[in-house]
Amino acid sequence: MKPVFMSLLFIIISYTSFSAEPVWKLEKDKDGIKVWTRKQISSNLKEYKAIATIQTSVDKLVSFLKNYKMFDKWMYKADEGSVKLVKKVNDNDFYIRMTLSAPLIKSRESITHFIFNTPDTKGAVIITLETTPDLLPLNPDYVRVPKMKGFWKLTPLENGKVEIYHQAPIVAGGSLPDAMANLGAVDAPFGMLSNLKSMLK
């Protein structure tokens, strides 16, 4: 095969792969919080990312986010008193179980693995979260949230503030229609960041 043809073929394949990547759409820009969504590549469900800036330090924010007993105060649709520690590897690595409720649908149960990574050379901290649906026996009173991966990134800024970046896919589980599940794609990140801003003043 001629080199020129090979080069053209590579360009076409690369362009096709790039153009197939869903584009982020800015959905909300309010109170210093921006939320974007895009369709997931293999699903009609959406993925979201959100950014906000808070007057605090990375250390203070990390300590706050490690306090799982407060999760039901700021996490989206978390039921009061439902957050429980399932397994603890160390202070930076633990598993949390919580339930989440919304009108007209069966309550969800999420078992999530949190890892607080070591700060990078610029002092930024990434917190990964991944559901572990098989860690506990199924509870017939809830729909278990299936496999999901997301993360938070906390980046210190020069003005004594921290940029919070959060990204995760919508994964509802059960037979919930995609359109209904996607209703939380903007409200979930916006609500959580609004709560964090209020609680960390």
C-alpha positions in Angstrom: 0.0 0.0 0.0 1.4 3.4 -1.0 2.7 5.7 1.8 0.5 8.6 0.6 -2.7 6.4 0.7 -1.7 5.2 4.1 -1.3 8.7 5.4 -4.7 9.7 4.0 -6.3 6.6 5.6 -4.8 7.5 9.0 -6.1 11.0 8.8 -9.6 9.9 7.9 -9.7 7.3 10.7 -8.3 9.8 13.2 -10.8 12.5 12.2 -13.7 10.0 12.4 -12.7 8.9 15.9 -12.3 12.4 17.0 -15.6 13.6 15.6 -17.4 10.7 17.2 -16.6 12.0 20.6 -19.7 13.7 22.1 -19.3 17.4 22.5 -19.8 19.1 25.9 -22.8 21.5 26.1 -22.9 24.2 28.7 -26.2 23.7 30.5 -26.0 26.1 33.4 -23.9 29.1 34.5 -25.2 30.5 37.8 -23.9 31.6 41.1 -20.3 30.9 40.1 -21.1 27.3 39.1 -20.9 26.0 35.6 -22.4 22.6 34.5 -21.9 20.9 31.1 -23.4 17.7 29.8 -22.8 15.3 26.9 -24.2 12.0 25.8 -22.2 9.0 26.8 -20.6 7.2 23.9 -22.3 3.8 24.5 -25.6 5.0 26.0 -28.4 7.6 25.7 -27.6 8.6 29.3 -25.7 11.8 29.9 -22.4 12.5 31.6 -21.8 15.8 33.4 -18.9 17.9 34.5 -19.1 20.9 36.8 -16.7 23.6 38.0 -16.9 26.0 40.9 -14.5 28.1 42.9 -14.6 28.2 46.7 -12.8 30.4 49.2 -11.0 27.7 51.2 -7.9 25.5 51.2 -7.4 22.1 49.6 -6.6 20.6 53.0 -9.8 21.9 54.5 -11.9 20.7 51.6 -10.3 17.3 51.7 -11.1 17.0 55.4 -14.6 18.0 54.8 -15.1 15.5 51.9 -13.6 12.7 54.0 -16.4 13.2 56.6 -18.8 10.7 55.2 -21.2 11.3 58.1 -22.0 14.6 56.4 -22.6 13.2 52.9 -26.4 13.3 53.4 -26.2 17.0 54.0 -24.8 17.9 50.6 -25.0 15.0 48.2 -27.8 14.9 45.7 -30.9 13.1 46.8 -29.1 11.3 49.6 -31.5 10.1 52.3 -30.9 11.5 55.8 -29.2 9.1 58.1 -28.6 6.5 55.3 -24.8 7.0 54.9 -22.8 4.1 56.5 -19.2 3.1 56.4 -19.0 -0.4 54.8 -15.2 -1.0 54.7 -12.2 1.1 55.5 -8.7 0.4 54.1 -7.3 3.6 55.6 -8.2 7.3 56.0 -7.8 7.8 52.2 -9.5 4.7 51.0 -12.9 3.6 52.1 -16.3 2.3 51.0 -19.6 4.0 51.7 -23.2 2.8 51.5 -26.0 5.3 51.1 -29.6 5.4 49.7 -31.0 8.1 47.4 -34.7 8.9 46.9 -36.7 10.9 44.3 -40.4 11.2 43.7 -42.1 8.6 41.6 -39.2 6.1 41.4 -38.0 3.3 43.7 -35.2 4.4 46.0 -31.6 3.6 44.9 -28.8 2.1 47.0 -25.2 3.0 46.2 -22.1 1.4 47.5 -19.1 3.6 46.5 -15.4 3.2 46.8 -13.6 6.6 47.5 -9.9 7.0 47.1 -8.2 10.3 48.1 -5.0 10.4 46.1 -1.7 12.1 47.1 -1.5 15.8 46.0 0.4 16.3 42.8 3.3 18.7 42.4 0.9 21.7 42.2 -1.0 20.6 45.3 -4.1 19.4 43.4 -5.9 16.4 44.8 -8.0 13.9 42.8 -10.7 11.9 44.5 -11.9 8.9 42.6 -15.2 7.3 43.2 -16.4 4.0 41.8 -19.5 2.0 42.7 -18.9 -1.6 43.9 -22.4 -3.1 43.5 -21.4 -6.6 44.5 -19.8 -5.7 47.8 -23.0 -6.2 49.8 -26.0 -8.6 49.3 -28.9 -7.1 47.4 -31.6 -5.4 49.3 -35.1 -5.9 47.8 -36.2 -2.5 49.1 -33.8 -0.7 46.8 -32.5 -0.7 43.2 -28.7 -1.1 43.4 -26.8 1.5 41.5 -24.7 -0.4 38.9 -21.1 0.2 37.8 -20.1 3.9 37.7 -16.8 5.8 37.8 -16.3 9.5 38.5 -13.9 11.9 40.2 -13.4 15.2 41.9 -10.4 17.4 41.3 -9.4 20.0 43.9 -6.9 22.6 42.5 -5.5 25.4 44.7 -5.5 28.8 43.1 -3.2 31.7 43.8 -5.9 33.9 45.4 -6.5 31.5 48.4 -9.3 29.7 46.6 -9.8 26.2 45.4 -11.3 25.2 42.0 -13.6 22.2 42.4 -14.0 20.1 39.2 -16.5 17.2 39.3 -17.2 14.7 36.5 -19.4 11.6 36.5 -21.9 9.7 34.3 -25.6 9.4 35.0 -26.2 5.7 36.1 -29.6 5.1 37.6 -30.0 1.3 37.3 -33.3 -0.6 37.2 -35.9 0.1 34.5 -35.9 3.9 34.8 -36.2 5.5 31.4 -33.2 7.3 30.1 -35.0 10.6 29.7 -36.1 10.5 33.4 -32.6 9.6 34.6 -31.1 12.4 32.6 -33.2 15.0 34.5 -30.6 14.9 37.2 -27.6 15.6 34.9 -27.7 19.3 35.7 -29.4 19.4 39.1 -27.1 16.8 40.7 -23.7 18.6 40.2 -25.2 22.1 40.6 -26.9 21.1 43.8 -23.9 19.4 45.3 -21.6 22.3 44.5 -24.1 24.9 45.8 -24.3 23.0 49.0 -20.5 22.8 49.3 -20.2 26.5 48.8 -22.8 27.2 51.4 -21.4 24.8 54.0 -17.7 25.9 53.6 -18.3 29.7 54.0 
